[in-house]
Amino acid sequence: MVAALVLAAHGYAQTVTWGAVNDPANGIIRAADIPSTTAAPVVYSNLFGDGFNIAVTTSGLQGSPDIGLGSFFGPSWFFEGPNGGFANVGFQFFDTASPATAVAVSGVHFRIEDVDEGEVFKEFSYIDAAGVTQSLTSASPVFTFSSGLPDDHLSTGSFDVGGTNQGGSQPNKWIDVDFSALAIRGFSFRPGRLSSSAGSVELTALGEIRRYLNVGGAGTAVTTGQDLRGISSKSAAPNQTLATILDGNAGGDATLTMAFNTPGPGLFQAENGTVYSDVLALSGTGTGTFVLQLSYDDTGLSPAQEAALFLSWYDPVALAFVNAVNGNTGGTPVFAGDGAYDPSTDFNLGTYGVDTYNNTVWAVINHNSEFAVVPAPEPSSLGLLCTGAIVLLRRRRK
């Protein structure tokens, strides 16, 4: 399971959490502002000064929603669904300068805690970066359940955390909702109760949210030291490779561009002839250190083959894609294992990894080039790939 991202190691602290007072500049939003039914959206403006608002809508909640203790990165928002029915809860993201304009963000990751048998949810969905609503079932990979498996209630089209009824407070019972690898404009769900014995639940901190900026080939102007997190670009169908800068700062004043090419005969070549993404041509980051992530298509890959994927760059000397960290100036190649980028431990030049849960690869680099997702080369060429000291770290699958 991917933990919420907290960038305190770099002077950032962009986890959106609940509080008793409003302080959007520091990511704190006041839970008591949200009524059981909203006459108009409750808007929290300009989170972290990043130019996006959070708008919350509700209808049909019971009791008086307010702040709870929480346990997943701070306080929570507690509320209760109606007995024998379902309420509505929705979160959307809008542009601060133009509040009617929807924008996409990435990094959304939260838990619904203190959830027991009979405290149910239905019609979970999110709005993707293109504005299309994507419906989810309990089997969606964005969900993880503390019990291992949920209980589906076919008569109501809902699900709960699974397991047996415990009663009282259950901070150890939760549903984890991880949109962190997606660019989304919002999400919604319908909470309810199957009986009067079911009670309230708590929605935790919302994750390390950053605005998603699709720059494409046209590019965007950046200045020396500018925070690059959330700058992204997505290739066209059919591959729709998503490139995202997860961390780091610009090394100079420039126009940052992220353009794509589709790999094909005579265009680009991996060491073993296979490329599992479109090819990203990135420029404009200067000499700054940053974290680049690319998505890939895992169709037809075995678990072992997928675990061998990594972020590569096109080496003009070798005329092939090789490990992206080998193009760095300085640093030490370090394989962090299978899991999402963790800014508290991974922001070291040369660290790289694969996240098979979210179908992405990432690396900490300081150069611009053509990048793609490729598998590890055959053993005979492994020595060329592993120039320098490579440290293998064990990481628990997230």
C-alpha positions as CSV (number, residue, x, y, z in Angstrom):
1,M,0.0,0.0,0.0
2,V,1.3,3.4,-1.0
3,A,1.7,5.7,2.0
4,A,0.5,9.3,1.8
5,L,3.4,11.4,0.4
6,V,4.8,14.0,2.8
7,L,7.6,16.1,1.3
8,A,9.0,17.5,4.6
9,A,12.5,16.4,3.7
10,H,12.5,19.1,1.0
11,G,10.8,21.8,2.9
12,Y,7.3,20.8,1.5
13,A,4.4,19.6,3.6
14,Q,1.6,19.3,1.1
15,T,-0.6,16.8,2.8
16,V,-4.2,18.1,2.8
17,T,-5.6,17.4,6.2
18,W,-8.5,18.4,8.4
19,G,-8.4,20.8,11.3
20,A,-10.4,22.9,13.7
21,V,-9.5,26.1,11.8
22,N,-9.1,26.9,8.1
23,D,-5.5,27.4,6.9
24,P,-5.5,26.4,3.2
25,A,-2.1,27.9,2.7
26,N,-0.8,25.1,4.8
27,G,-3.2,22.5,3.6
28,I,-5.6,22.5,6.6
29,I,-9.3,22.6,5.9
30,R,-12.0,23.0,8.5
31,A,-14.3,19.9,8.8
32,A,-17.0,21.7,10.7
33,D,-17.7,23.9,7.7
34,I,-19.3,20.9,5.9
35,P,-23.0,20.5,6.7
36,S,-25.1,17.3,6.3
37,T,-26.5,18.8,3.1
38,T,-24.8,21.6,1.3
39,A,-26.9,24.4,-0.2
40,A,-23.8,25.4,-2.2
41,P,-20.4,23.7,-2.4
42,V,-18.0,24.4,0.6
43,V,-14.9,25.8,-1.1
44,Y,-11.4,25.8,0.4
45,S,-9.3,28.2,-1.8
46,N,-5.8,28.2,-3.1
47,L,-4.4,25.2,-1.3
48,F,-0.7,25.6,-0.6
49,G,-0.7,28.7,-3.0
50,D,-0.7,26.2,-5.9
51,G,-3.7,27.7,-7.6
52,F,-6.4,25.1,-7.0
53,N,-9.5,25.0,-4.8
54,I,-11.3,22.0,-3.2
55,A,-15.1,22.1,-3.4
56,V,-17.1,19.7,-1.2
57,T,-20.7,18.9,-1.7
58,T,-23.0,16.7,0.5
59,S,-26.6,15.6,0.7
60,G,-28.4,13.4,3.2
61,L,-25.7,12.9,5.8
62,Q,-26.9,12.3,9.4
63,G,-25.8,14.0,12.6
64,S,-23.3,16.9,12.6
65,P,-20.2,16.1,10.6
66,D,-17.1,17.4,12.3
67,I,-13.4,16.8,13.0
68,G,-12.4,13.3,14.3
69,L,-9.2,12.0,15.8
70,G,-8.0,10.1,12.7
71,S,-4.8,8.1,12.4
72,F,-3.7,8.3,8.8
73,F,-1.6,11.5,8.7
74,G,-3.6,13.5,11.1
75,P,-7.1,14.4,12.0
76,S,-10.2,13.2,10.0
77,W,-13.6,14.3,9.0
78,F,-16.3,12.1,10.6
79,F,-19.8,11.8,9.2
80,E,-22.7,9.2,9.2
81,G,-24.8,7.9,6.3
82,P,-28.5,7.5,6.7
83,N,-30.0,4.3,8.2
84,G,-31.5,2.2,5.4
85,G,-30.4,4.6,2.7
86,F,-27.5,6.4,1.1
87,A,-26.2,10.0,1.2
88,N,-23.9,11.8,-1.3
89,V,-20.4,13.1,-0.8
90,G,-18.3,14.7,-3.6
91,F,-15.0,16.5,-3.9
92,Q,-14.0,18.5,-7.0
93,F,-10.9,20.6,-7.8
94,F,-11.1,24.0,-9.5
95,D,-8.8,26.8,-10.7
96,T,-8.3,29.5,-8.0
97,A,-8.1,32.3,-10.6
98,S,-11.2,30.9,-12.5
99,P,-13.3,29.1,-9.9
100,A,-15.7,27.6,-12.5
101,T,-12.9,25.9,-14.4
102,A,-12.2,22.3,-13.3
103,V,-8.5,21.3,-12.9
104,A,-6.9,18.0,-12.4
105,V,-4.6,17.1,-9.4
106,S,-2.6,14.1,-8.5
107,G,-1.5,12.6,-5.2
108,V,-5.1,12.1,-3.8
109,H,-4.9,9.2,-1.3
110,F,-7.0,8.7,1.8
111,R,-8.6,6.2,4.1
112,I,-12.1,5.8,5.4
113,E,-11.5,4.6,9.0
114,D,-13.6,3.4,11.9
115,V,-15.7,1.6,9.4
116,D,-17.6,-1.6,10.6
117,E,-19.8,-4.2,9.0
118,G,-23.0,-2.5,7.8
119,E,-21.4,0.9,7.2
120,V,-21.5,0.7,3.5
121,F,-20.5,2.6,0.3
122,K,-21.8,2.6,-3.3
123,E,-21.3,4.4,-6.6
124,F,-17.6,5.3,-6.0
125,S,-16.2,7.1,-9.0
126,Y,-13.6,9.7,-10.0
127,I,-13.5,12.3,-12.8
128,D,-10.4,11.8,-14.9
129,A,-8.2,14.6,-16.4
130,A,-10.3,14.7,-19.5
131,G,-13.5,15.2,-17.5
132,V,-14.8,11.7,-18.0
133,T,-16.4,10.0,-14.9
134,Q,-14.9,6.6,-14.2
135,S,-17.1,4.2,-12.1
136,L,-15.4,1.9,-9.6
137,T,-16.3,-1.4,-8.0
138,S,-15.0,-2.9,-4.8
139,A,-12.6,-5.0,-6.9
140,S,-10.9,-1.8,-8.3
141,P,-7.1,-1.7,-7.6
142,V,-7.5,1.8,-6.0
143,F,-9.1,0.0,-3.0
144,T,-7.4,-1.9,-0.2
145,F,-9.3,-3.3,2.8
146,S,-7.9,-3.9,6.3
147,S,-9.8,-7.2,6.3
148,G,-8.2,-8.3,3.0
149,L,-11.5,-8.6,1.2
150,P,-14.7,-6.5,1.2
151,D,-18.3,-7.8,1.7
152,D,-20.4,-7.0,-1.3
153,H,-24.1,-6.4,-0.7
154,L,-25.8,-7.2,-4.0
155,S,-29.3,-6.1,-2.8
156,T,-28.1,-2.5,-2.4
157,G,-25.2,-2.5,-4.8
158,S,-22.9,-1.5,-2.0
159,F,-19.8,-2.9,-0.1
160,D,-18.3,-2.6,3.3
161,V,-14.9,-3.3,4.9
162,G,-15.6,-7.0,5.4
163,G,-15.0,-9.1,8.5
164,T,-17.2,-9.4,11.5
165,N,-19.0,-6.7,13.4
166,Q,-16.8,-5.3,16.1
167,G,-18.8,-2.4,17.6
168,G,-17.4,0.7,19.3
169,S,-14.4,2.5,17.8
170,Q,-12.4,0.6,15.2
171,P,-9.4,2.6,14.0
172,N,-7.9,-0.7,12.9
173,K,-10.7,-1.2,10.3
174,W,-10.4,0.9,7.2
175,I,-10.8,1.1,3.4
176,D,-7.8,2.7,1.7
177,V,-8.6,4.7,-1.5
178,D,-5.5,5.4,-3.5
179,F,-5.8,7.8,-6.5
180,S,-2.2,9.0,-6.1
181,A,-1.0,7.8,-9.4
182,L,-3.9,9.3,-11.3
183,A,-4.7,12.8,-12.5
184,I,-8.3,13.5,-11.4
185,R,-10.7,16.4,-11.3
186,G,-12.7,15.0,-8.4
187,F,-14.2,11.9,-6.8
188,S,-17.5,11.0,-5.2
189,F,-19.2,8.2,-3.3
190,R,-22.5,7.4,-1.4
191,P,-22.2,6.3,2.2
192,G,-25.0,4.5,4.0
193,R,-26.0,2.2,6.9
194,L,-27.7,-1.1,6.6
195,S,-29.1,-0.9,10.2
196,S,-29.4,1.4,13.1
197,S,-26.5,-0.4,14.9
198,A,-24.1,0.9,12.3
199,G,-22.5,4.3,13.0
200,S,-20.3,7.1,11.8
201,V,-17.1,6.7,9.8
202,E,-14.0,9.0,9.4
203,L,-12.4,10.3,6.2
204,T,-8.7,10.9,6.8
205,A,-6.2,13.4,5.3
206,L,-6.6,13.6,1.6
207,G,-3.0,12.9,0.5
208,E,-0.1,14.9,-0.9
209,I,-2.1,16.8,-3.5
210,R,-0.4,18.8,-6.2
211,R,-1.9,20.4,-9.3
212,Y,-1.5,18.4,-12.5
213,L,-0.2,20.5,-15.4
214,N,-0.3,18.9,-18.8
215,V,2.4,20.8,-20.7
216,G,2.8,18.7,-23.8
217,G,5.1,19.7,-26.6
218,A,4.1,23.4,-26.4
219,G,5.8,23.6,-23.0
220,T,5.6,25.9,-20.0
221,A,8.0,28.6,-18.7
222,V,9.9,27.7,-15.5
223,T,12.3,29.7,-13.5
224,T,15.4,28.8,-11.5
225,G,14.4,26.8,-8.3
226,Q,10.7,26.5,-9.3
227,D,8.9,23.5,-7.8
228,L,8.3,21.1,-10.7
229,R,6.0,18.6,-9.0
230,G,2.8,17.8,-10.9
231,I,4.1,18.9,-14.3
232,S,2.9,16.2,-16.6
233,S,2.1,15.2,-20.2
234,K,0.1,12.3,-21.7
235,S,0.6,10.8,-25.1
236,A,-2.3,10.1,-27.5
237,A,-4.2,6.8,-27.9
238,P,-3.6,4.0,-28.1
239,N,-0.7,3.9,-25.6
240,Q,-1.6,7.1,-23.5
241,T,1.7,7.0,-21.7
242,L,1.6,9.4,-18.7
243,A,4.8,11.3,-17.8
244,T,4.9,13.1,-14.4
245,I,7.6,15.0,-12.5
246,L,7.1,13.8,-8.9
247,D,9.7,15.9,-7.2
248,G,12.5,18.4,-7.7
249,N,13.2,21.9,-8.9
250,A,14.1,23.6,-12.1
251,G,17.9,24.2,-12.6
252,G,17.4,27.4,-14.6
253,D,15.1,29.7,-16.5
254,A,13.7,27.8,-19.5
255,T,10.7,26.5,-21.4
256,L,10.0,23.0,-20.1
257,T,8.6,20.7,-22.8
258,M,7.3,17.1,-22.7
259,A,6.6,15.7,-26.2
260,F,6.0,12.1,-27.2
261,N,7.0,9.8,-30.0
262,T,5.6,6.3,-30.6
263,P,8.4,3.7,-30.8
264,G,8.7,1.8,-34.0
265,P,11.2,0.2,-36.4
266,G,14.2,2.5,-37.0
267,L,13.1,5.1,-34.5
268,F,14.3,3.9,-31.1
269,Q,15.7,0.7,-29.8
270,A,16.1,-0.8,-26.4
271,E,19.1,-3.1,-25.7
272,N,16.8,-6.1,-26.1
273,G,14.5,-4.6,-28.7
274,T,11.4,-3.9,-26.4
275,V,9.9,-0.6,-25.4
276,Y,6.7,-0.7,-23.2
277,S,5.7,3.0,-23.4
278,D,5.7,5.8,-25.9
279,V,9.0,7.8,-25.9
280,L,9.1,11.0,-24.0
281,A,11.3,13.9,-25.2
282,L,11.9,16.0,-22.1
283,S,13.8,19.4,-22.1
284,G,14.0,22.5,-20.0
285,T,14.7,21.2,-16.4
286,G,18.3,22.5,-16.6
287,T,20.8,20.9,-14.2
288,G,18.3,20.6,-11.4
289,T,17.7,17.2,-9.8
290,F,14.1,15.9,-10.3
291,V,12.1,12.7,-10.2
292,L,10.6,11.5,-13.5
293,Q,7.8,8.9,-13.6
294,L,6.5,7.1,-16.7
295,S,3.5,4.8,-17.0
296,Y,3.6,1.6,-19.0
297,D,1.3,-1.0,-20.5
298,D,1.6,-4.4,-18.7
299,T,-0.4,-6.3,-21.2
300,G,1.1,-9.8,-21.7
301,L,3.8,-9.3,-19.0
302,S,4.4,-11.9,-16.3
303,P,5.0,-10.7,-12.8
304,A,8.7,-11.4,-13.2
305,Q,8.9,-9.5,-16.5
306,E,7.0,-6.5,-15.1
307,A,9.3,-6.4,-12.0
308,A,12.3,-6.1,-14.4
309,L,11.1,-2.8,-16.0
310,F,12.9,0.5,-15.4
311,L,13.0,4.1,-16.6
312,S,15.6,4.4,-19.5
313,W,17.1,7.1,-21.5
314,Y,18.3,7.0,-25.1
315,D,22.1,6.8,-25.0
316,P,23.4,8.4,-28.2
317,V,26.7,6.6,-27.9
318,A,25.2,3.1,-27.4
319,L,22.3,3.9,-29.8
320,A,20.0,2.2,-27.4
321,F,17.9,2.7,-24.3
322,V,19.8,2.1,-21.0
323,N,19.1,2.9,-17.4
324,A,18.2,6.6,-17.0
325,V,20.3,7.1,-13.9
326,N,23.4,6.2,-15.9
327,G,23.0,9.5,-17.8
328,N,23.3,11.5,-14.6
329,T,26.1,13.8,-13.7
330,G,27.2,12.5,-10.3
331,G,25.1,10.3,-8.0
332,T,25.1,6.6,-7.4
333,P,22.7,4.1,-9.1
334,V,20.5,2.6,-6.3
335,F,17.5,0.3,-7.0
336,A,14.8,1.0,-4.5
337,G,12.7,-2.0,-5.3
338,D,9.1,-2.4,-6.2
339,G,7.0,0.4,-4.8
340,A,5.9,4.0,-5.3
341,Y,8.4,6.8,-5.0
342,D,8.8,7.9,-1.4
343,P,10.2,11.4,-1.0
344,S,11.2,10.9,2.6
345,T,13.8,8.3,1.5
346,D,14.2,8.2,-2.3
347,F,15.2,11.8,-3.3
348,N,18.8,10.9,-3.9
349,L,20.4,11.3,-7.3
350,G,20.6,7.9,-8.9
351,T,17.8,6.2,-7.0
352,Y,15.2,4.4,-9.2
353,G,12.4,1.9,-9.0
354,V,9.4,0.2,-10.5
355,D,5.8,0.4,-9.1
356,T,4.0,-2.7,-10.5
357,Y,0.9,-1.8,-8.5
358,N,0.4,1.4,-10.4
359,N,2.2,0.4,-13.6
360,T,4.9,3.1,-13.4
361,V,8.6,3.4,-13.3
362,W,10.5,6.3,-11.8
363,A,14.1,7.6,-11.3
364,V,15.9,10.5,-9.7
365,I,17.9,12.2,-12.5
366,N,19.5,15.5,-13.5
367,H,19.5,15.4,-17.3
368,N,17.1,15.8,-20.2
369,S,16.8,13.2,-23.0
370,E,14.4,10.8,-24.6
371,F,13.0,8.5,-22.0
372,A,11.0,5.2,-22.2
373,V,10.1,2.1,-20.2
374,V,12.2,-0.9,-21.0
375,P,13.0,-4.3,-19.3
376,A,16.4,-5.2,-17.8
377,P,18.8,-6.4,-20.5
378,E,20.0,-9.9,-20.9
379,P,22.7,-11.1,-18.4
380,S,25.4,-10.8,-21.0
381,S,24.9,-7.0,-21.2
382,L,24.0,-6.4,-17.5
383,G,27.5,-5.2,-16.8
384,L,27.0,-2.2,-19.2
385,L,23.8,-1.3,-17.5
386,C,25.2,-1.4,-14.0
387,T,28.1,0.9,-14.4
388,G,29.0,2.2,-10.9
389,A,27.9,0.8,-7.6
390,I,24.3,-0.4,-7.5
391,V,22.8,-1.0,-4.1
392,L,19.8,-3.3,-3.9
393,L,17.3,-2.3,-1.2
394,R,14.5,-4.5,0.0
395,R,11.3,-2.7,0.2
396,R,8.0,-4.1,1.3
397,R,5.5,-4.1,-1.6
398,K,3.3,-1.0,-1.2
